[in-house]
Amino acid sequence: MDQDRELARRAAAGDAAAFTALVRSNEAPVRRFLQRLTRGDNADDLAQEVFIKAWQRAGDYRGTGSYRAWLMRIAWTSFLGAHRARGRQAARDQASFEQQEQARSNPDTMIDLGRALASLGERERAAALLCYGEGWSHAEAAEIMGLPLGTLKSIVARARTALAARLEVG
């Protein structure tokens, strides 16, 4: 354990060889944990992500616990992030599938919606498409568009109002 702390200290100072030694001594347990946690799905990619994050945040390890426990924490949070992202993607895929099915059953509605979207400005159209068409949360859409959350919410509200007015008239 003292050896890992010393290697971690050197890695934090930019010593790639020290970090390589840490990876070698901790790679198998991290991969095994992720393999079991993910049931084999994407475990190697997640393990690679863990070690990239560990290298990027090498200075964050304070030596208060074991280095392996610190890595496992990174592995756990990486897994949670990937799991959430997969869930959001599955929801977006389902929403997209449902929209496509609706379009097949009523093409006039899709034409009207397409025209209504085309009448919006670029930012309003992008915000509406991200939040309503693709299923992104307001926070995610704000990050994608590089906007403060409140600004994005205002843009989405304006877009929704304009779309509703346009679709009622049409």
Backbone torsions as a table, in degrees:
resi	resn	phi	psi	omega
1	MET	NA	-41.5	177.9
2	ASP	-63.0	-34.5	178.4
3	GLN	-64.0	-43.2	177.6
4	ASP	-61.9	-39.7	179.1
5	ARG	-63.0	-42.5	178.6
6	GLU	-65.5	-43.6	177.4
7	LEU	-63.0	-39.5	178.7
8	ALA	-64.5	-40.6	177.8
9	ARG	-61.2	-44.7	180.0
10	ARG	-67.4	-39.3	178.1
11	ALA	-62.8	-39.6	178.6
12	ALA	-62.6	-26.9	178.2
13	ALA	-86.0	3.0	176.2
14	GLY	100.1	9.5	-179.0
15	ASP	-79.3	101.3	-177.6
16	ALA	-65.2	-35.2	179.9
17	ALA	-64.7	-38.8	177.8
18	ALA	-64.9	-41.2	179.2
19	PHE	-66.4	-39.4	177.2
20	THR	-58.5	-41.3	178.1
21	ALA	-64.2	-38.3	177.2
22	LEU	-65.2	-41.3	178.3
23	VAL	-61.8	-47.3	-178.7
24	ARG	-58.9	-40.5	-176.4
25	SER	-80.9	-16.2	-176.0
26	ASN	-119.1	-5.5	-175.1
27	GLU	-63.1	-47.1	-176.9
28	ALA	-60.3	-48.2	179.5
29	PRO	-64.4	-37.1	179.0
30	VAL	-65.4	-47.8	179.5
31	ARG	-62.0	-41.9	179.5
32	ARG	-61.4	-45.3	178.4
33	PHE	-58.8	-49.2	-178.4
34	LEU	-68.0	-35.9	178.6
35	GLN	-60.4	-46.1	-179.9
36	ARG	-70.5	-38.6	-177.9
37	LEU	-66.8	-41.6	-176.4
38	THR	-92.8	-2.9	-174.7
39	ARG	58.1	34.5	175.8
40	GLY	88.9	-12.5	-176.8
41	ASP	-78.9	107.3	174.4
42	ASN	71.5	16.3	-175.4
43	ALA	-64.0	-40.5	-178.9
44	ASP	-65.9	-40.3	177.5
45	ASP	-63.9	-41.8	178.6
46	LEU	-64.6	-40.6	179.0
47	ALA	-61.9	-42.4	177.2
48	GLN	-61.4	-42.1	178.0
49	GLU	-61.3	-39.7	179.1
50	VAL	-59.1	-47.3	-177.3
51	PHE	-72.2	-30.7	174.0
52	ILE	-65.0	-45.5	178.4
53	LYS	-63.0	-40.7	179.9
54	ALA	-61.8	-40.2	178.2
55	TRP	-66.7	-44.5	-179.5
56	GLN	-64.4	-32.1	-177.3
57	ARG	-109.5	26.1	-175.9
58	ALA	-53.1	-34.2	179.8
59	GLY	-73.1	-11.3	-179.4
60	ASP	-78.7	-22.0	179.8
61	TYR	-71.2	122.8	-174.6
62	ARG	-100.1	-6.7	178.2
63	GLY	78.9	12.6	-179.2
64	THR	-79.8	-23.0	175.5
65	GLY	-131.3	-171.0	-179.8
66	SER	-73.4	151.5	177.4
67	TYR	-63.9	-38.3	179.6
68	ARG	-62.3	-40.8	177.9
69	ALA	-63.1	-38.8	177.5
70	TRP	-62.3	-42.8	177.7
71	LEU	-64.5	-39.9	-180.0
72	MET	-64.5	-34.6	175.9
73	ARG	-63.7	-43.1	176.8
74	ILE	-62.7	-41.3	178.8
75	ALA	-61.6	-43.9	-179.4
76	TRP	-63.4	-47.7	-178.9
77	THR	-68.3	-32.2	175.6
78	SER	-66.2	-42.7	176.8
79	PHE	-60.4	-47.4	-179.2
80	LEU	-60.0	-43.8	178.8
81	GLY	-61.8	-43.6	179.2
82	ALA	-66.7	-39.4	179.8
83	HIS	-64.0	-44.4	178.2
84	ARG	-63.8	-42.9	-179.8
85	ALA	-61.9	-41.1	177.8
86	ARG	-63.4	-39.0	178.6
87	GLY	-64.8	-42.7	177.7
88	ARG	-64.6	-40.4	-179.9
89	GLN	-65.4	-40.6	178.5
90	ALA	-62.7	-40.7	178.2
91	ALA	-64.6	-41.8	178.1
92	ARG	-64.7	-40.4	179.0
93	ASP	-62.8	-42.8	179.4
94	GLN	-64.6	-44.0	179.2
95	ALA	-62.3	-42.2	178.9
96	SER	-62.9	-43.0	178.4
97	PHE	-60.7	-44.9	-179.6
98	GLU	-63.8	-39.7	178.4
99	GLN	-64.8	-40.4	179.2
100	GLN	-65.1	-38.7	177.5
101	GLU	-64.4	-41.5	177.7
102	GLN	-63.7	-39.9	179.9
103	ALA	-62.8	-39.2	179.1
104	ARG	-66.2	-34.7	-177.4
105	SER	-81.8	-24.3	-179.4
106	ASN	-145.6	81.6	-176.8
107	PRO	-64.4	-27.5	179.2
108	ASP	-63.0	-38.6	178.0
109	THR	-61.9	-42.9	-179.8
110	MET	-66.3	-36.2	177.0
111	ILE	-63.8	-46.1	178.9
112	ASP	-61.4	-43.1	179.9
113	LEU	-65.1	-42.2	177.7
114	GLY	-59.8	-42.4	178.3
115	ARG	-66.3	-41.7	179.8
116	ALA	-63.8	-43.2	177.5
117	LEU	-62.5	-40.4	-179.3
118	ALA	-64.1	-25.1	-179.4
119	SER	-77.8	-13.5	-179.5
120	LEU	-80.7	156.9	171.6
121	GLY	-68.6	166.7	-175.4
122	GLU	-58.3	-46.6	-177.2
123	ARG	-65.7	-43.0	179.8
124	GLU	-64.4	-42.0	179.7
125	ARG	-63.6	-45.3	179.7
126	ALA	-62.9	-44.3	-179.9
127	ALA	-63.1	-43.2	179.4
128	ALA	-64.9	-43.5	180.0
129	LEU	-63.7	-42.2	-179.9
130	LEU	-64.6	-48.1	-174.2
131	CYS	-79.3	-40.7	-176.2
132	TYR	-98.3	-38.9	-176.8
133	GLY	-81.6	-37.0	-175.8
134	GLU	-106.8	-10.0	175.2
135	GLY	82.2	14.8	178.1
136	TRP	-73.2	147.8	175.1
137	SER	-72.7	164.6	177.1
138	HIS	-58.8	-42.2	-179.3
139	ALA	-63.1	-42.3	179.3
140	GLU	-66.3	-43.1	179.3
141	ALA	-64.2	-38.8	178.0
142	ALA	-62.0	-41.3	178.6
143	GLU	-65.7	-44.0	180.0
144	ILE	-59.7	-43.6	-176.0
145	MET	-86.3	-6.0	179.3
146	GLY	69.8	38.1	-177.5
147	LEU	-120.8	154.0	170.4
148	PRO	-63.6	149.1	-176.9
149	LEU	-56.4	-45.4	-179.4
150	GLY	-60.9	-39.3	178.5
151	THR	-64.6	-44.9	179.2
152	LEU	-60.7	-43.5	-180.0
153	LYS	-61.6	-39.1	177.6
154	SER	-64.3	-42.6	179.8
155	ILE	-63.9	-43.3	179.1
156	VAL	-63.2	-41.5	179.4
157	ALA	-62.6	-43.2	178.0
158	ARG	-63.7	-41.9	179.9
159	ALA	-63.3	-44.3	-179.6
160	ARG	-61.5	-44.3	179.4
161	THR	-62.5	-45.0	-179.9
162	ALA	-65.6	-41.1	179.1
163	LEU	-64.9	-43.7	-179.9
164	ALA	-61.8	-43.6	179.8
165	ALA	-64.4	-42.4	-177.8
166	ARG	-67.1	-39.8	-178.3
167	LEU	-75.9	-28.8	177.0
168	GLU	-70.0	-39.6	-178.5
169	VAL	-69.5	-43.5	-175.4
170	GLY	-63.4	NA	NA
